[in-house]
Amino acid sequence: MSLLIMRLSKRRLISSLSRSFSAKSSAGESRIVRFQSENGEEHFGVFTDVTQVSCRIAKRSELTGKMAISDEVKAVDIILPPVDPPAIYCIGLNYVDHASEVKMEMPKYPLVFMKPVTSLTGHNSSIVIPSVASDPPEVDYEAELAVVIGRECKNVSEKDAMDYVLGYTIANDVTARRWQGKRGGGQWIRGKGFDTFLPLGPYLVPKSEIPDPHNLKIRTTLNGDTVQDGTTANMFFRIEKLISFLSQGTTLLPGSVICTGTPAGVGYTRGVYLKRGDVVNIHIDKIGTLTNSVAAEVGDSGFIEH
């Protein structure tokens, strides 16, 4: 199957999930994960318990055509990002307290950049520090609420924008600070686009489960120490504004991800950078916790030390 056909198939699946999980789900069945089973097959499902080693998988009903959680259980080999996005939009300087800590003014319009899909990695995987961003240390964490688009939209108003949201997940907008600045030529995508620089997940939580996404605690711990402790109430541009702004003249496809910015507490303001052996946890109320260890690339060999 060609990559294009696979992506189109996944977009249809995202649209199906949007319809199927738009109503209130039973307890535990609204926190959707995407995973690879031991035989290499990809599934959506829900964890059977807190160990996160097996899932009840989602299947399409022959009667209704809708996706629903079945009783069939599969062992989890790799937890994937909850969606396979056709595009990843990111917003910089969208929290008042973060703009204050980096001594920058709030922008007049949303500050938009993008991340390549190759930067994606999942829950319980490693953030890999590339050798070109290792000496001196410069790799930083950024906890973010991520919005997943559920159906195609273009030129939508702020009033209607939330109708196009499928749900929410957690993102870590990992950043190489020198590359974000001078080494990247002034464009942020270079310092934010290295492989594994966008951990995403573990859950996709339907919009219906989070009626107010602008009232969520967002917290980061680094090796057990709290380094970010904020709230989405401090967003400068609200989600409906971001969706409307991004959709002007531009089609947002199902599965597209919008990372909405980070609160205060990023590492470079205190001289703290990620290093091999670190563990980063990002927790957002009503969604869960995204966990990633940190590894490092050795020279040009591609060998990775964990």
C-alpha positions as CSV (number, residue, x, y, z in Angstrom):
1,M,0.0,0.0,0.0
2,S,1.4,3.4,-1.0
3,L,2.2,6.0,1.7
4,L,-0.5,8.3,0.2
5,I,-3.2,5.6,0.3
6,M,-2.2,4.8,3.9
7,R,-2.4,8.4,4.9
8,L,-5.8,8.9,3.3
9,S,-7.0,5.7,5.0
10,K,-5.9,7.1,8.4
11,R,-7.6,10.4,7.7
12,R,-10.9,8.5,7.1
13,L,-10.2,6.6,10.4
14,I,-9.7,9.9,12.3
15,S,-13.0,11.2,10.9
16,S,-14.7,7.9,11.9
17,L,-13.2,8.2,15.4
18,S,-14.5,11.8,15.6
19,R,-18.0,10.7,14.9
20,S,-17.9,7.6,17.1
21,F,-16.4,9.2,20.2
22,S,-18.1,12.6,20.0
23,A,-20.7,11.4,22.6
24,K,-19.8,10.7,26.2
25,S,-18.0,7.3,26.4
26,S,-18.2,4.8,29.2
27,A,-15.5,5.1,32.0
28,G,-12.1,4.4,30.7
29,E,-13.1,4.1,27.0
30,S,-12.5,7.8,26.1
31,R,-8.7,7.8,26.6
32,I,-7.7,6.4,23.2
33,V,-4.2,5.2,22.5
34,R,-2.6,4.2,19.2
35,F,-0.1,1.3,19.4
36,Q,1.9,-1.3,17.5
37,S,1.2,-4.9,18.6
38,E,3.8,-7.6,18.9
39,N,3.2,-8.8,15.3
40,G,3.7,-5.2,13.9
41,E,0.0,-4.4,13.4
42,E,-1.2,-0.9,14.2
43,H,-4.3,-0.4,16.3
44,F,-6.4,2.1,18.3
45,G,-7.6,0.9,21.7
46,V,-7.7,1.5,25.4
47,F,-5.3,0.1,28.0
48,T,-6.6,-2.8,30.0
49,D,-5.0,-1.5,33.2
50,V,-2.3,0.8,34.6
51,T,0.6,-1.4,33.5
52,Q,0.0,-0.2,29.9
53,V,1.1,-3.5,28.4
54,S,-2.1,-4.5,26.7
55,C,-5.1,-2.9,25.1
56,R,-8.7,-3.7,24.1
57,I,-8.7,-2.7,20.5
58,A,-11.2,-0.5,18.5
59,K,-13.2,-2.3,15.8
60,R,-15.7,-1.0,13.3
61,S,-19.2,-2.3,13.9
62,E,-20.7,-4.2,10.9
63,L,-24.1,-2.9,11.9
64,T,-23.5,0.8,12.5
65,G,-20.2,1.3,10.7
66,K,-18.9,3.1,13.8
67,M,-15.7,2.4,15.7
68,A,-16.1,1.0,19.2
69,I,-13.9,-0.7,21.8
70,S,-14.2,-4.4,21.5
71,D,-13.3,-7.2,24.0
72,E,-10.4,-8.3,21.9
73,V,-7.1,-7.8,23.7
74,K,-3.7,-7.2,22.0
75,A,-0.3,-7.0,23.7
76,V,1.4,-3.6,23.3
77,D,4.8,-3.5,21.8
78,I,5.3,0.2,21.0
79,I,3.0,3.1,22.1
80,L,2.7,5.4,19.1
81,P,1.6,9.0,19.0
82,P,-2.2,8.9,19.2
83,V,-2.5,10.3,15.6
84,D,-0.4,10.2,12.5
85,P,-0.8,13.9,11.5
86,P,-0.5,15.2,8.0
87,A,0.7,18.5,9.4
88,I,1.9,19.8,12.8
89,Y,1.3,23.5,13.6
90,C,3.0,25.1,16.6
91,I,2.4,28.4,18.4
92,G,5.2,30.3,20.0
93,L,4.9,32.8,22.9
94,N,1.3,32.0,23.6
95,Y,1.5,32.1,27.4
96,V,1.9,35.5,29.1
97,D,4.1,34.1,31.9
98,H,6.4,32.4,29.4
99,A,6.8,35.6,27.3
100,S,7.6,37.4,30.5
101,E,10.3,35.0,31.6
102,V,12.1,35.3,28.2
103,K,11.6,39.1,28.2
104,M,9.6,39.2,25.0
105,E,6.4,41.1,24.2
106,M,3.2,39.2,23.3
107,P,2.8,39.1,19.5
108,K,0.1,40.9,17.7
109,Y,-0.8,37.8,15.8
110,P,-0.2,34.1,16.6
111,L,3.5,33.2,16.1
112,V,3.3,30.1,13.9
113,F,6.0,27.5,13.0
114,M,5.8,23.9,12.0
115,K,7.5,20.6,12.9
116,P,8.2,17.8,10.5
117,V,6.4,14.5,11.0
118,T,9.8,12.9,11.5
119,S,10.1,14.7,14.8
120,L,7.2,12.6,16.3
121,T,7.8,10.0,18.9
122,G,5.5,8.4,21.4
123,H,5.0,7.8,25.1
124,N,7.7,5.8,26.9
125,S,10.1,6.4,24.0
126,S,13.4,8.3,24.1
127,I,14.1,11.9,23.2
128,V,17.4,11.6,21.3
129,I,19.9,14.5,21.6
130,P,21.6,14.8,18.2
131,S,25.3,15.1,18.2
132,V,25.1,18.5,16.5
133,A,23.2,19.8,19.5
134,S,25.1,18.2,22.4
135,D,28.2,20.4,23.1
136,P,27.5,22.7,24.8
137,P,24.2,21.4,26.1
138,E,21.2,23.2,24.6
139,V,18.2,20.8,24.4
140,D,15.1,22.0,26.3
141,Y,11.6,20.8,27.2
142,E,8.3,22.6,26.6
143,A,5.0,21.2,27.9
144,E,2.1,21.9,25.6
145,L,-1.6,21.1,25.2
146,A,-2.1,19.7,21.7
147,V,-5.3,20.0,19.7
148,V,-6.2,17.4,17.1
149,I,-8.4,18.4,14.2
150,G,-11.3,16.0,13.5
151,R,-12.5,17.0,10.1
152,E,-11.4,19.1,7.2
153,C,-11.8,22.8,7.7
154,K,-10.9,26.0,5.8
155,N,-11.8,29.7,6.5
156,V,-13.7,28.9,9.7
157,S,-14.8,31.5,12.1
158,E,-13.8,31.6,15.7
159,K,-17.5,31.0,16.6
160,D,-17.5,27.7,14.7
161,A,-13.8,26.6,15.2
162,M,-14.4,24.3,18.1
163,D,-16.8,22.2,16.0
164,Y,-13.7,20.9,14.1
165,V,-11.8,19.6,17.1
166,L,-11.6,15.9,17.6
167,G,-9.8,16.0,20.9
168,Y,-6.7,16.7,22.9
169,T,-3.4,15.2,23.8
170,I,-0.1,16.2,25.4
171,A,3.0,17.4,23.5
172,N,6.6,18.2,24.4
173,D,8.0,20.8,22.0
174,V,11.6,19.8,22.5
175,T,13.9,22.5,21.3
176,A,17.7,22.9,20.6
177,R,18.1,26.5,21.7
178,R,21.2,27.5,19.7
179,W,19.7,26.0,16.6
180,Q,16.4,27.8,17.4
181,G,18.4,31.0,17.2
182,K,21.5,31.8,15.2
183,R,22.4,28.3,14.0
184,G,19.0,27.8,12.5
185,G,19.2,30.9,10.4
186,G,16.5,32.6,12.4
187,Q,13.7,30.1,11.6
188,W,12.6,28.1,14.6
189,I,11.7,24.9,12.7
190,R,15.4,23.9,12.5
191,G,16.0,23.9,16.2
192,K,12.6,22.3,16.9
193,G,12.5,19.7,14.1
194,F,15.2,17.1,14.9
195,D,14.1,13.5,15.1
196,T,12.2,12.6,18.3
197,F,11.7,16.3,19.2
198,L,8.0,16.0,19.4
199,P,6.8,13.4,21.9
200,L,3.1,13.2,21.7
201,G,0.5,11.2,23.7
202,P,-0.2,8.9,25.2
203,Y,-3.9,9.5,25.0
204,L,-6.3,11.1,22.6
205,V,-9.1,12.4,24.8
206,P,-12.3,13.4,22.9
207,K,-13.5,17.0,23.0
208,S,-16.6,16.0,24.9
209,E,-14.5,14.9,27.9
210,I,-12.9,18.3,28.2
211,P,-15.6,21.0,27.9
212,D,-13.2,23.8,28.9
213,P,-9.6,23.3,27.6
214,H,-8.7,26.7,28.9
215,N,-8.9,25.6,32.5
216,L,-6.4,22.7,32.8
217,K,-3.3,22.4,35.0
218,I,-0.2,21.7,33.0
219,R,2.9,20.5,34.9
220,T,6.4,19.2,33.9
221,T,8.8,17.3,36.1
222,L,12.4,16.6,35.3
223,N,13.8,13.7,37.2
224,G,11.0,14.1,39.7
225,D,11.5,17.8,40.3
226,T,8.7,20.2,39.2
227,V,10.0,22.6,36.6
228,Q,6.8,23.9,35.0
229,D,3.6,24.4,36.9
230,G,1.0,26.4,34.9
231,T,-2.5,26.5,33.6
232,T,-4.0,26.7,30.1
233,A,-6.0,29.7,31.4
234,N,-2.8,31.7,30.7
235,M,-3.0,31.2,26.9
236,F,-3.0,34.5,25.1
237,F,-4.6,33.3,21.9
238,R,-7.4,30.9,22.7
239,I,-7.8,27.6,20.8
240,E,-10.8,28.9,18.7
241,K,-8.6,31.9,17.6
242,L,-5.7,29.6,16.6
243,I,-7.9,27.3,14.5
244,S,-9.6,30.2,12.8
245,F,-6.3,32.0,12.1
246,L,-4.6,28.8,10.8
247,S,-7.5,27.9,8.6
248,Q,-7.7,31.2,6.7
249,G,-6.8,30.3,3.1
250,T,-5.4,27.0,4.3
251,T,-7.1,23.6,4.6
252,L,-6.6,21.8,7.9
253,L,-6.9,18.1,7.3
254,P,-8.2,15.5,9.8
255,G,-5.5,14.4,12.2
256,S,-3.6,17.7,12.0
257,V,-2.1,18.7,15.3
258,I,-1.9,22.2,16.8
259,C,0.6,22.7,19.7
260,T,-0.7,25.6,21.6
261,G,2.4,27.0,23.4
262,T,4.2,26.4,26.7
263,P,3.9,28.0,30.1
264,A,6.8,29.5,32.1
265,G,9.5,27.3,33.5
266,V,11.5,26.3,30.4
267,G,15.0,25.1,31.1
268,Y,17.2,27.7,29.4
269,T,15.9,30.5,31.6
270,R,17.5,28.7,34.5
271,G,20.5,27.1,32.7
272,V,19.0,23.6,32.9
273,Y,19.2,21.4,29.7
274,L,18.3,17.8,29.0
275,K,21.0,15.2,29.2
276,R,21.3,11.5,28.7
277,G,19.5,9.5,31.5
278,D,17.0,12.3,32.3
279,V,13.3,11.5,32.5
280,V,10.7,14.1,31.6
281,N,7.0,13.8,32.7
282,I,4.3,16.2,31.4
283,H,0.9,16.0,33.1
284,I,-2.2,17.8,32.0
285,D,-5.4,17.5,33.9
286,K,-8.1,15.3,32.4
287,I,-5.6,13.9,29.8
288,G,-2.8,12.1,31.6
289,T,0.9,11.9,31.7
290,L,3.4,11.8,28.9
291,T,6.7,10.2,29.9
292,N,10.0,10.2,27.9
293,S,13.6,9.3,28.8
294,V,16.5,11.1,27.2
295,A,19.2,9.4,25.1
296,A,22.1,10.8,23.1
297,E,23.5,10.3,19.6
298,V,27.2,9.5,19.6
299,G,29.2,11.4,16.9
300,D,28.2,10.8,13.3
301,S,27.8,7.0,13.8
302,G,24.1,7.2,14.5
303,F,24.7,5.0,17.6
304,I,22.4,6.0,20.5
305,E,23.4,5.8,24.1
306,H,20.5,5.4,26.6
